[in-house]
Amino acid sequence: MNRRLTILMCADLVGYSALMGQDEALAVRSVRELKKKLLEPVAANHGGEVLKRMGDGWILSFPGVEAALNCAEEVQTGLADHDVIKLRIGCHIGEIVEDEDDFYGNGVNIAQRIETEAPPGGLMFSEDLFRQLSETRQDELSDAGVFKLKNIATPMRLYQWRPANLTTAPDAGALPSIGFEAFGFAPSDAETEALAMDLHEGIVKDSLKRTGVTTIDVSDDPVTPTVFLVRGRMRVARDRGRFTLTLLLREDMSTLWSGTYEGDASDPFGFCDDVVARAEADIRIQTIQHDGDRLSHLSDDRLSVSELRARAAHLFFKQTLSDWEKGLAALDRAVALSPDDGMALAMRAQQRVNWCAARHQAVSDEMVEELGRDLDHAVEDLPGSDFVYWARGAFKLQFLGDLDAARFDQQRCREVNPNFIGVTELEAHMALREGRFDDALEAFSAYKVIGSDDPFKVTRLSLTARIYLCAGDHAAALKAATEAAYLAPQNRGIQLLKALVCREAGDEAGLAAARRAAGALDKGISIHTPRVPLPDAYDWINAAVHPEADPV
């Protein structure tokens, strides 16, 4: 057997299976075109050797790093405006072992995994290769972040390239990345310094658990550029503590968001736990919201799996039906690109659960089976993700009514990240389903951590009103429903809810006004009044806010 170290390139034709189903002759012609004209001859001109053909995919070998980069750039530039053919290309360096039948090596597996993370029409390079490029050539690639590649033990930093006509900003290919500076503190004493350091450590630790986001501790790594920068300052006066966070866009150091957290600093452990939980939730939401325009100039079919996930998350946070539809389309595209991507499967399943809840829609056994299968795969693929356990728990509760399974996922989610806001949300929904209304209110009160910037505020008020209604506190229910109606006066579901609460609270004037408002609005899906898992005896509340319901 022969061993050699080589530069490996993996390339595949995006959407080949779908194309075969639509137009088999065109699919075959496309592969032949790549073989005869658009890929293999270009590779040969750069010293490349075809190691293996796999229907719609290739594994090639190159003698040098720059030769591989030159080939990839030439191929993708030539295909940038092609009507049918889009390639994904991934490159890595590794030793291969060859015999008379085949070749082997871990480097091949890594190159194949890297290729699945590349955007259609683009290239993804491993950090091992990137370091061997000249500084001039390095400037052609953008830092795409750290990826946990399937079946690869160590996370890898990858670098991305797109043709010039698909790139309009210096960091247009980069994943969301957050740098955390050391937090300032006052007064300058050991106790306050220790509290600031504990806050920094806790927030960074929670950020590192996020999938698809690169987190950098600037104290340890002041060189790596990030999209966002987080600054914090801790102040203590007597027993009161005030911690301020600022989120900056690192490119121009403009302030995107700022939040302040206050509490009793005489218990530093309690203060730290409370602030870390709230700050992590704020940073998660703010970075998702502000990351949405990074690749807005590119259509879904030009985005990689990770970029599609980021786009979908941003669209879901907009809280409109049209944006939800676009987000689901982005996730369908992500799953089509990478059917085994656990996070894409979990995000799509979770949003399909949300969509069915908004429609108050019964689901088929086939759909339940499919969602369960996707979420089980996501849990196996990403056992360290808080999100996938939360998504599966919500599915088990909403669609199956399986409280034991939902509780298991909620507990596992808490073990992974006790500060993940989904933990308390799922606890509130489980308590509500079991008729433990006071426990549901207590759990849900911990969920209101974001304040005026909360994109889910109307939906949360809607749920709070229904919990109070179940608990028999009509005054509190009316307060929550009225606030929701002030924020979303053109939402029919909210007006239906307000009418219901007014009826139960004996507010005849409010009932009449809400009936008129609801009657003037078109019947349709309301994402702010989804079906929630209530005890059977209280399901009349869900019926009253059904999209097709008439005002009570």
N, C-alpha and C positions, 0 to 999 in steps of 0.2 A: 504493500500500500504506500501511496505517496502523500506526504504532508506538505502543506504550504500555507503561508500567511498571505491573505489577499483582501482586497476591497470588494465587498459583496454589495450587489444592487438587486433589490427585489422590486418588480413592477407588475401591476395587474390592471386589467381593463375594467374600469368602474361600470357597474350595471350590466355586466355581460349576461348573467342569467336572465334578467328581465328582457334584454335585447333579443336573446335567443327565443324567448317566448313570443315576442312581438314580430320579429322579422329574422328568421334563422339565416337566411341568405346574407342579409346585411351584417349580422354578427360574424359569420364566417369570413366575409370580405374584410371586415375590420381587423380581425386577427391576422389575416394574410397581408394586409397593408402594413401592419406593424412589423411583421416578419420580413417583408421584402423591401420596405421603403422607409418607414417612419421611426423604427426603433433599432432593429438589429444592425442595419448598415451604419447608422450613426454610432452605435456602440463600437463596431469594428473600427471605425475611423479614429476612435479614441483609445484603441488598444483593448477593447472589451471582448470578452469571450462568453458565449452562451453556455452556461453549465447545465441548464435544464429548462425545458418548456413544459408548461402545465395547462394546456388548453388556452385559458385567457391570461396566464401569468408566466413570468420569466424570472429566472435567477441568473445573474450575470456576474462575472469577475473582472476586476480592473487592476492594472499594475500599480496605480497610484491614486492618491486622494483627489488631486486636482483633475485627473483624467475622468474620474467618476462624476465629479461635480460639473465639469464641462459637458460631458455627455448628457447628464440629466437636464441641465439648463437648456441645451440645444434641442433635446427631444420635446420638452414641455413648452418651450417658446414656439416651436413649430406646430404644436397641437393646440395652442391657446384658442384659436378660432375655429377649430374643427367642429363640424356639425354633430358628429357622433362620438368620436373617440376621446375619452378622458382617461388618463393614467394616474395612478398613485405610485410614487417611487419612494423607497426607503433604502438607506445605505448604512453599512456598518463595516467594521474591520474584524476579521476573525480567521482562525486557522481551520482549514478544511482538510479532511482525510478522504482520499479518492482510491477506489479500486476499479476493477474493470466494469462494474455494473452501475455504481452510483457514487455519491460523495456525501460526507457527513460533517457535522460540526455544530457546536452550540452557537457559533457566530451566525450561521444560517437561520436558526430559530429566532435570534434577536433581530436580524435584518427583516425577517418576515413580519414580526410584531411591530417594528418601527414603520414598515410600509402601511400597515392598517391605520396608523395614526396620521398619515400624510393627507393633506387635502387633495381632492381631485384637481388635476392640473398642476400639482405642486410636488415638492420634494421634502423629505425629512431626513436629517443627518444625525447620527449619534454624536455625543460629546467627544468620544474618542477620536472620531474623524475630524470634528470641528477644530480640535486643538492642533491638528497637524496642518491646517490651512494657514496661509499667510494672512497677515492682518487685513490686507486689502480684500482678500477673498472672504474672510470672516464677516466683513461688513455687508456682504451680499445676503447673509442669512440673519434671521431674527431668532431670538431666544423664545422657544415655544413652551418652556416650563419643564417641570419634572413629571415624568409619566411612570405609572405603575403598570408595566407591561405584563400581559397575561403569561403566567407560568415562568416569569423571570423574577428571581428572588430580589434583586436590588433595583430600586427605582432608578431611572435614567433621565438625565437632562437631554432634551432633543432640540434641534435647530431646524428652522423651516425656511423654505424659499418658495416664492411664486413668481411667475413672469411679471414684467413691469406693468403690463396693462391690467393686472389683477391686484396691484398694490398701490395704494394712494397715501399711505402714512408709514413712517419709519418702523413702527411697531405693529403694523397691520396683521402680522402673522402670530403675534405673541398671545399666549393665554393670559387670563387675568393673573396678575402677580402683585403681591403686597409686601412692602418692606416695613418693618417695625423698628423705629429708633428707640434707643433707651429712653425711658420716661423720666422727665424732670420731677423735682419734688421741693417742697418748702414746708416747714423750716428745714434747715440743713442739719438734721440729726440722724442718728443711726436707725431710730424707729421708723421715721418717715421714709428714709431711703429703703429700708427692708420692705415696707408696704408697697412702694413704687416698683421694686424689683419683683415682688410676688405677683403684682398685677400684670407686669410685663410678661413674666414667665407663663402665667395662666392663659392670657389672651393669645400669645404666640402658640402655645401648646394646642389650644382649641382650633386655631386657624390651620395648623399643620394637619388636622384630621379631615379637612375639606378635600373633596375629590375634584380635580380639574382646576385647581388654583395653586400657584406657587407661592409659598410663604418664605420670606427671608428675614432673619434676625440681623439687622444692619450692624449691630455691635460685633457679630461674628463675621459678617460678609458685607463690607462697605462698598464692594466693587460691582457686584451683580446688579444691573439696572432692573427696576420694577415699574409696573404701570402706576401703582398707588403707593403712597407713603403714609404711615400712621404715626402721629406724634401724640404724646400724652403728658399730662402734668398732674401730680398729686399734691394737694394742699391740706394741711391739718391745722385746725384752730380749736384748742381745748379738746373736746371729745367729738367734734364734727369733722368729717372728711369730705372733700370735694375733689372728684377726679374728672378731668376734662380730656376728651379725645378729639382729634382733628384728622380728617381724611383728606389727603392732598393728591392732586394729579401731578405725578412727579415730573412730567415733561415740562410744565411751566410753573409748578409749585402753586397752582391755584387751589383754593379751598373748595372742596366739594360738599363737605358736611362737617358738623361739629356737634358733639353731645356732651352733656354734663351729668354726673352721677353723684348723689350726696347720700350720706348715711352716718351712722354712729361708728366712729373710728376707734372707740374704746374697746371694741371687739374686732381686732384686725382680721381675724380669720373669717368671721361672718361678713364683714364689710367686703373683703376680697372676693369671697365666693359669690356674693350678690352682684358686685360690679362686673366680675368676669363673665357671668352668665348673661347679663344685659348687654355688655359691650360686644361680646361675640355675636349675639343676635343682630345687633345694629350693624356691625361691620359686614356681616354676611349679606344682609339685605342691601346696604348701601353700595357695596361693590358690585353686586348683581345688577342693581338699577343703573349704575353709572357706566357699566361695561357694555351696554347694549348697542352703542353707536360705533363701536370699534370696527366692525366689519359690515356696516349697514350697506355699503356700496356693492357687496357681493351677494349673489343669489344663493339659495340653499344648496344648489348643485355644485357650488364652488367651495363649499366649506368642508372641513374635516369633521370627524365624529365629535371631538372635544369642542370644536367651535359651534357645531350644531346644538350640542347640549347647552352651551353658554347662551346661545341665542334663544333657545326655548325657555330657559329659566328667566331671562329678561322679559320675554313676552308674557309669561304667566304672571309676573309681578305687575303688569299693566292693568290686570283685572278687567278686561273687556272680552266679550265673546269672540270678536274678530281676531284679537291677539291670541286667545287660547287656540283658535283654529290654526293660526299660523305656527304656534308653538308645537302643536301636535304634528303638523306636517313636517316640521324640522326634525322632530324625534322619529317619525316614520322613516325619514331619510337617513338618520343616524343609524337606525337598526338595519336598514337595507345595506348600508355601507359595511357595518360590522355587527352581524346577527348575534354575536356572543358578548357584546359589550354590556356588562352588568349595569352600569350606571344609566346608559341610554334606555335599557329595558325597564329599569326601576322607575325612571322619570316618566316614561311613556305610560306605564301601568298606573302610576300614581295620578297622572293627569286624566287618564281615562276614567278612573274612579271618581275624580272630581267632576268630570263632565257628566257622568251618569247621575251623580248626586244632584247637580244643578238642574238636570232635566227631570228629577224624581222618576228616573227610568228603571224599569225592571230589566235585568240582564239575562241573557241566555246562558244555559249551562256551558255551552262551548266557549263563550267569552270568559266566564268565571274560571274555567279550566286553563284557558290561555293566559290570563292574568296571573293566576296562581303559579303556573309553570315559569313565567318570566320572572316573577319576584323570587321564587325559590332559586332560580339560576343566579339572580343578582346577589342574593345572600351568600351563595357559595363562592361567587366570583369576588365579592368585596366584603369579606367577613369583618373588616375593620371600619366599615362605613356606618355612621349613625343614620344617615338618610335611608338606606335600603331597608333597615329594620323598621324604621318608622313607617315607610311606605307599605311594607308587607303587613304590619300591624293594623294600619288603617284599612287596608283591603280586607283582612280577616274579620274586622269588626263590622265594616260597612256592608260587605256583600255576603258574608257567611254567618254573621252573628256569633262568631267563635271567640268568646271572651277570653278563654284560657290561652288560645293561640295569640291573640292580640296582646295579652298581658305578658306572655313570654317575650314577644318582640319589643314591647315597651321596656321591659327590664333589661334586655340585651342592649337596646339603644342607650339606656342610661349608663350601663357599664362602659360602653364605648365612649360616650361623651355625655356626662351628667348635665352639662350646660346647654345641650342642644334643645332648642325651644320646642321641637316636636315631641319631646318626652312629656312635657306638661300638657300639651294639646291632646295627645292620645290618652293621657290619664283622665283629663276632663271628659272626653267622649265616652270612655269606659264607665266612669262614674255616672254619667248621664244615662247611659243605656241600662244600668243596674238600678236606676231610681235613687241613687245617692246624690241628691241635688245639692246639698250643702258642700259635699266633697267636690262636686263638679265646679261649683262656684269658687271654692278655695283654690283648686288647681288652675282654673281658668284665670283667676286674678293674677297669678304669677306669669301668665302668658302676655299680659298687657305691659310690655317692656319698652316699646319703641316710641310711643307718643305720636306727635303730629305727623311724622314722616312715615307712619305705618301704612303700607299700601293695602293691607287687609282690614283696616279699621271698620269699614261698614259691615263686612262679613262677620267680624268678631262681635260687633254690637248686635247683629241679628241673632247670633248664637246666644249671646248673653241674655237678650230679651226672652228667648225661648226657655232658657234654664230658669230664669226668675218666674216665668209663667208656670212652669212645672212645679216650682217650689211654692207657688201661691203668693208670691210677693208681687202683686200687680202694680204697685207704685214704682218699684225698681224696674220692672219689665217695661212700663210705659216710658220711663226716662230713657232707657236704652233704645227703644224703638223710635222714640221721637228724635233722638240725636241722629240715628241712622237715616231717618227721613229728611232731616235737615241737610245731611251730607249727600244723599242720593235721592233727591225729590222726584226724578224721572224714572226711577226703578220701580216697576210694578210690584215685584215681589216684596220689596220693602214697604210699599203702601198697603199691600195685603196684610203683612205682618202687623203694621201699625193699627190697621182696622181691627184685627183680632184682639190685640192687646187692649185697645180702647174699649172694645165690647166687654172684655173680662174685667176691666178696671171701672166700668160704669161711666166712662167719659163719652156722653152722647154727642157732644159737639165735635170732639176729635174723631169719633167713629164716622160721623157724616162727612167730615172733610176728607178722611182717608178713603172712604168709599168713592167719593167724587174723583179724587186724584187717581185711584186705581182704575176706575171705570173709563177715564180719559186716555189711559195708556194701553198700547197694544199688548195682547197676550204673547208671552214669549219666555224664553229661558232667562232666569235670573241667577247669576253666579253668586249673588250676595245672600240668597236664601236657599241654599242647597238642602236637600233632605238630610237629616241628621239621625243617628241611631237613638231613638227614644224608646222608653218602655211602651209595650203594646197599648196600655191604657191611655197613653198620651199621643197616640199617632194622629189624632184629630188636628194637632198643631201643624204637623207636616202637611196634612191634607189642605189646611186653610191657606198655605203659601205655595201650593202646587202651581206651576206656570199656567195651567189652564183653568184654575179655580176662579170663581166669581167672589167679589168681596163678601165677607160674612154679614 
